[in-house]
């Protein structure tokens, strides 16, 4: 193992965790494509999920008072219903077409939300929208590990404050990622190399979590959502480019 790999590992783990801790989502969409530039995908995915579990658990411990537990509970339940369909898409669907379409949809939705004068808002939790966003999250999570995107849409419709947005998403991600990790362990993907990289990544993951929490507290409602949707546009572009390059 060369020194370069450790440098890349630290840089990517720090950047991805900082984004996730600041905005509440997006770590896997940054880390997996970048890790897979120098690691096999079967190492990159479980490594990212293990990092994600640590981020979610730390945020839940720090900021449990900011979690909308009712919303998180229903999102997890409805996501569980969507995961089997996501796995079917993973095994039988055309990954390139789905990811390019998804990337385009994310970009269009983000642009609409940024520039529309009367974007749709929910004053309180709505079971139908919880079901739609949770179920879609399960499908996208089961298929491509992209479970965060529909949750961002729901959080925006509810206009959660940045601290609540960040904390509530972690209450969803923690059980969802834990289930994913059990699957990877069962499939034999959590190897000694993955564990070594994961333990090393913690050197930068914890500072990134605390810095992200500080930045999150500095952000106010409107500015926060502008950054969130700017980040989603970036993620949509990454999805399209990585799909076309890996075709």
HELIX and SHEET records of a PDB file:
HELIX    1   1 UNK A    3  UNK A   23  1                                  21    
HELIX    2   2 UNK A   27  UNK A   35  1                                   9    
HELIX    3   3 UNK A   41  UNK A   63  1                                  23    
HELIX    4   4 UNK A   64  UNK A   66  5                                   3    
HELIX    5   5 UNK A   69  UNK A   92  1                                  24    
HELIX    6   6 UNK A   95  UNK A  115  1                                  21    
HELIX    7   7 UNK A  127  UNK A  144  1                                  18    
HELIX    8   8 UNK A  148  UNK A  158  1                                  11    
HELIX    9   9 UNK A  162  UNK A  186  1                                  25    
HELIX   10  10 UNK A  192  UNK A  218  1                                  27    
HELIX   11  11 UNK A  221  UNK A  245  1                                  25    
END                                                                             
